[in-house]
Amino acid sequence: MLFPTATFAVFFVVAFTASWLTRPFPLRWRLTMTAASFVFYGWWSWRYAGLLGASIVGNWAFGWATARAMPLGRPTATSRWTVRVAVAANLALLGWFKYAEWLVVDVWNPLPFGDVDAASTVAGIVLPVGISFFTFQAMSYVIDIGRGHQEPISLSETALFLSFFPQLVAGPIVRASELVPQARRRADPRRVRSAPAFRLIAAGLFKKVVVSSYLADQIVDPVFGAPAQHSAWEVLWAVLGYAVQIYADFSGYTDIAIGCALLLGFRFPQNFDAPYTAVSLQDFWRRWHMTLSRWLRDYLYIPLGGNRGGVGATYRNLALTMLLGGLWHGAAWTFVIWGAIHGGVLALERWRAYEPHPVLGRLRTFAIVCVAWVFFRSPTFADALGVLGRLVTGWGGHAHAGASLVNPVVVLAVAGMLATQFVPLRAVLAAQAGFARLHLAAQAAMLGVGLLAIDTLGPEGVGPFIYFQF
């Protein structure tokens, strides 16, 4: 079920009403929201709703087993092993659905002792939507219990935490300590933060339905699909266009998710903070997919040793974290290379004690991010090299018959979205405060006009969000 559809609108109205009717009754409300979340997830494929259910029950059991192995609230040898088994079980589940085919076909088979027939065993495995996100949330829950940072929660609370539909399939990656206390509070429906919710939903829909879809259709998909048929000028704008497309697509999803959660009485952590204004790659990762960044920091980089083992170990840990972060995004060498670029530059910045110039630092960082996005977007390493090669060699004019794909609307979409990154937060909050002072009917009317404009400007039909594949 996609956010920018009439189906989701009807679903959300029903879920919203059911939520506030049952909110005074905690258990009934949790069961209602969990049922709604399973309907949302099962709309894609009911076959994999059982997989989500198994993850819920399994991690609930692992959480309580870990807590029972810590009678004094401190880690013990038994609790550490329980956590390790839980992490291994979660990674095995994720690995089978996400990486089995890639490991056999692209890693094992090319080896001298590889077995080509083994590919038939894993052929056709379908990646369940959102499995990376709810698996990471599940692991964080059990690990936090093992660290003494989280108390075990009931089965119904675990079900709500891992299945809550606004962020189920593409984040933000929320922790139990952030969602469960809010679920336990008796929220007042008269204090719903409608103004920021409506602003986020409208902005998210515009970014996804209008900007992301337009750029994908008009320049990104045609150029990345056949770079040799396009000039370097078009390739350049396609690369810039993809940087804007993936931001508009993913941050658009996040905006809608956070807005829907606000209407249900929940506040999710921020996931984007003008990432293309970053003056260094380290700054970029403080602003891009922020909940993933902190997950990688807290559950991968720091356990690897962080910066505690000396300079060489720090570089190694940065590289491993970003390599694994790249692999988390998808089972392909292109994602590994994407992670390697980020890990290498992060290590280089640390090595040189990089002090960026505000303007030059932004240009340098944006250029590195865009080059890395080429690998992220391309199906294969050869495809990525084809795009980058054409960017260098294709300055002799158009390589195809017809008008250039770089038209004023494409330029406006790319430049306009990049410019919004520099709008001061105080200006956004001031506009939001003015909107909040309006009567609820006026807010709804403005939202309706905005949705009508988005529907008019958007394409016929909307594709799935990019991050659904992860």
Disulfide bonds with the S-S distance in Angstrom:
none
